[in-house]
Amino acid sequence: MSFELETATVASDRLRRVAIDPVSRVEGHGKVTILLDENNKVHQVRLHIVEFRGFERFIQGRPYWEVPVMVQRLCGICPVSHHLAASKALDLVVGASRVTPTADKMRRLMHYGQILQSHALHFFHLSSPDLLFGFDSEVGRRNIVGVAEKYPDIAKKGILLRKYGQEIIRLTAGKRVHGTGAVPGGVNRSLTIDERKALLKDAYQMIAWSREAVRIIKELHQQNPALYDHFGTFRSSFMGMVAPDGSLDLYHGVLRAKDADGRILFDQVDYQTYDRLITEEVKPWSYMKFPYFTAMGPEHGWYKVGPLARVQNCDSIPTPFAEHERREFVAYAGGKPLHATLAYHWARMIEMLFAAETIKELLQDDDLSGTELMTSGERRREGVGVIEAPRGTLFHHYQVGDDDLVTMANLIVSTTNNNQAMNTAVREVAKQYLDGQEITEGLLNHIEVAIRAYDPCLSCATHALGKMPLEVTLVDAEGTELDRKYKA
């Protein structure tokens, strides 16, 4: 019986509520509520996304060429992903079914710079304190400052990896955050030979440090399999984008999904038809939607996206070091899908290595210094752009009127795709570690560790449909609650 059903067996006035508010070391604002009985038995656990952004609405009525810049404001951590997904969708609106080689490779370089910096930020700054010190270690030490004091070499490399990725974004997008490099139909800049040489000079060091990062997380798994293989583990389907030959491609490709046993559910699907595959469910206690494969229904059709899904969804990785690590990852699980929540970190570092290797290869391509930046063709009214953002598969879907104004926008972001998986993970962790125990900060941090493994971007994900519940709490200067109002 799930926690949701168990709530019906105990009178609500006999349950006490424990809240983790806010969830820390993630992008955006969320909270977890846990209902416990008098014996500390867990009866319900929910991850609530408590901020609402509304981008899908206020994009409507704006000129389509503004959208790739506007949607970046969803996030300061992964703006490049939204920038590129929107540009890819609007390429189709301007009739650019295929952009120029220079535009394609500039965008790819921008994207893999984003993957590198985002994965480095998440692993070294946000997650390594838990992994290196322990989930219930001293709370004042469990942060990047503590890591820098105890493991200065690890912290330094994490900072410099992110800095390198940000420099790639600056040169390809114009700014490190919220750039303008990609536009519908192409890009507005290319790289000089000197810029490429300067970036290439450091690329080999980034590959070496990325290999070290893979080694760190791999050794943690091997040293403590009882924790890493079973913490928050549950079975589900996977979805992600692959190249037409089945290899890993984080910029462009076709959709593929596998079930919990690794069997193909669908493959080689044109993402323009995503809305035939996926339905988005709304629940009253979260601003984030719950997508599922329509053919399987909401109970069985939810899935995981992101590094853990991608590394197992593809047939190969087209760079040598990352492919070697992918094979070791697959071998670790005996050739079967690995469903361990903490394995997201291992897969994430394999992807960071893949990004570093891809950057090095791209920087040697003279197309990056080309002059043909834009293309166009027959005007269309609709386009879908999909990209594998750091956190998972990201969908941008737009319809544009004859007056060039956006008439419809639908975004399914990576964290939204992982919504049910994250809720399931926190329930599994609560069942494993909290059920019947005296609640401590360290035990509650176990819940947050499960959420952080998904590297959620909660501000990106809040685009619920339908009626929006609103809760307003009035407190005085001392924090005493004076009044509370709720509107369904």
Disulfide bonds with the S-S distance in Angstrom:
none
